[in-house]
Amino acid sequence: MKRWIISAVVLSFIGLGSVSAQDNPTPVPTSTSTPAPEIATDTANQADITSTPLVISPLLDLPIQAPITIDLPDDWGFAYNVFVYADLDGRIETVPFAYYEGPVTNGTGTIILLWGFDSVVNPFEGQGMSPWLDGLRLLRLVIMDNECNIGTAPERDYSVGEIAATGTQFSAVDCPEGIPDTRGWFAAAFVDNVNFAFYMYIDPLQPAGTPAEFDLQQILDTIEFRVEDLRVSQEELSATQAAYLTALPQITITPQATESAGG
């Protein structure tokens, strides 16, 4: 992801502008786990494989539909995949995402949904889960490039469909060359034991309260959560993602990997 990774890589996979909600009218998600690739058993070269850090694309090519329905305008496109990132404690983690993009008033709107991710614990709320902290953490680790100057406003309430969510406005400026400044908001929630975080922004940069924000919120208002329709459990999803990582003996997430993936 890192904004331009997901834009450049995902769009190159699916030709986003040609895919519309009319082609796939808000289907009920039927996510299934994907078999992990077989692990090589060539012991002769095993030392060379495990001793050399492997720089990989941050996308695992696991197009798992998110457990929601959403009414997209006809000229919007979408894609699904799984993103690899280094968490705050240095562990390599994965997170499924859905990417939606299309025209809004005076620009192009983007909605990115991360779901099924692990939670951090908020020590100030009795060891409870904190969608707010999760949203902030993934904003910096997954959505925006870590070289951007990212600013956030205080926590506030939002809604996604009929679900109450928590989030904030954010801005990302002074990013690496080729990544335009942007501003937007996120809304995170815990629904039927699954984490969700939605990130919205508009290009080009627009002031707060622009009509494009209302365009995006209208799309968010159509969302229905269908967690009960998942055909893969959280445990199966985590196991599938872990199997892909295990098949790659030593993964190193580096700026070079980012540039290669986006290039």
N, C-alpha and C positions, 0 to 999 in steps of 0.2 A: 504494500500500500504506500505508505509515506507519500500520500497524495499523488505525486507524479508517477510513482511506480504503478499504482493501480490504474491510473488513467492511461499510461502508455502501454503497459503490458496487457491489461485486460481488454482494452479497446482493440489492440492488434489481434487478439484471439478471436473476437466475435464480430468485429465490424459494427460497433455499438449502434451507430446511427441507423442501421438497416433493421434493427430488431425493435419491435414495438409490443405494447401490451395487447394489441389486437392479434398478433401472432401467437401469443400465449396468454390468454385473458385470465389473469389472476387465478392460476391453478391452485387447488388445494395441494400443499406440499406433500410429496411422497418420498422423503429422503431415505436413501439406502446407503449402507456402508459400502465402500469400495475395497476389494481385496488388496492387501498390501503387496508390493512387488517382492518376488523371491530374493532372498539374500544370497549373494554369491558364495560358493563353497570352495573357491580356488585357493587352497592354503599356500600354494607356492608364492603367490603375490600378496598374501594377507598382510605381511609386515609393511610393504610399501603402501598398501591402502590405508592402514590404520595410523601410520606415522605421519601422513601428510594431511594437514587441514584441508577440508573440502569446501570450496566457496560455491554456494548454490544460489539459484533463484529463490526469492522469498515466497514464491507461489508453489503449492504442492500439486496443483492440477487435480483437485478434488471438488468438482462442481456440485456441492450438496445444497439443495434448495433450503432456504430458511423456513422455519415453521410459522409462516404468516401468509396471509393473502393481502394484496395491495392493488388498488386500481390506478394504473399508470395512464397518463395521456397517451394517445396513439403515437405520438412522435418521440416518446421516451424509449430508452433501451435499458437492458439489465444484464448482469452476469453474476455467476456464483464461483467461489473458489475458497481456498484455505491459505492463510498467510502465516509465515514463520517469522518469529521475532525473538529477541533476547529480552527476558523480563528483568525487573529491577534487581533481582537476586542473581542474575547472570544465567539462569536456566533458559534453555531453548524451549519455547512454547509455540503452540499453534492456535489459531482462531479462525473458524469459518466466517465468511462474510458474504453479503449480498451488496451489489453495486448498482445504483440506479442513476441515470443521467438523462437530461433533456432540456429543451428550451423553457425558460420562464420569462417573466416581464423584464426586458432589457438585458438579458444575459442567458447563461446556462446554469441550471441548477443541478446539484449533486446530493444524493442521499446515500450514505454508506451505513449498512447495518452489520455490526459485529454481534455474534451470538454464541452461546455455549461455552463462554470463557470462564476461567477460574476467578474467584472473588478474592479481594483483599479484606482484611478484618479491620473495622473501625474501633480502636480501643476506647474511644469516648462514648460509644453506644453499646456498652455491655458485650463486647466481642461480637456484635452483630455485623451482618453483611452491609456493605455500603455501595449501592449503585453509583452514587456521586463520586466516590473515590475511584471506583473502577473506570468510570467514564473519563476522569481526568488522566488516569494512568495510561489508558489506551489511546487517548488523544495524542499524547507525546510519544508513545512507543510504537504505535501502529499507523495512525492517521496522518500525522504531520511529520515532516523531516525534522530530525533532532537538531539540525543546524539553524532552523528558523527561530526567531524571537517570538515565543508564544505567550500571549497574555489571556487571562481568564477573568470573568466577573464573578461576583458572589453566587452561591448556589440559589436556584429558584425552581419553582414548580413548572412542569410542562405536561402535555398529554400526547399520547400516541394511540390513535383510535379511541377506545373508551377506557384505556388504562392510564392511571396517573403515573407520571415519571418525574425524575429529578435531573437537573442538568444546569447548564450555564451557557452564556455567550463566550465565544473565544475569537481571538485574532491571531494570525500568523504573518509576520512581516520579516523583512531582511533575510529572506530565505536564500539558499544557494541559487546561482544563476539558472534561469530557465523556469523557476517556480514563482509564479506571481503571488503578490500579497493577497490574502483573503481574510474573510471574517464569516462567522456563522454561529451555530449553537449545537449542543448535543442534548439528548434526552435518554436517560438510562432507567431500566426497570427490571425487576425480578418477577417473572411470570411463570407460574406452574413449575417452579424449581429449575428454570432456565434463565440465564442472564441475557439481557438484550441491551445494546447501546446504539442509538441512531445518531449519526453526525450529518449535519446539513450545512452546505455553503454554496455561494453563488460566484460565478466569474462573469465579467470582471468585478473587482471589488466595488461594493455598493454600500451606502450609508445604512445605519440602523433604521428599521421601520420601512424599508423599501417594499413595494408591492410584491417583489419576487419572494420575500419571506412568507407572505400570505399564500402565494402559489404553492410553496413547499409544504406549508402547514396543511393546506387542503388535501394534499396527497397523504400526509401522515394521518389525517382524520379518517381515511378510508381503510386503514390497516386493521385486520383482525388477526389475533394470535391463535394459532392452531397447533399448539404444542402436543395435544392429544393425538394428532395425526402423524407424529413422527414414527417412522418405522425403524429408527435406530435410536437406542438409548444413549444417554450422556456417556455411560461407561463404554459402550461399543464405539461411539464416536472418538472418545479419547484413546481407546485402544488402537483404532485404525490409524489415527494421526501418529501415535507413538510408534506404530509398526513402520510407517514411512520414514520416520526419523531414525529408527534403529537400522533400517536398510542403508542409511548413509552413515558410515562409521564415526566420522568426526566432522561436525558442522561448525563453521566459523562464520558468523555474521559480521561483515566488514563494509566500510564505505564502498570498496571496490565492487562487492557483490551488489550493492544498491545500484551503482552506476551501470553495471553490466546488465542488470535486470531491466532497467529503464531504458537502456540504450537502443 
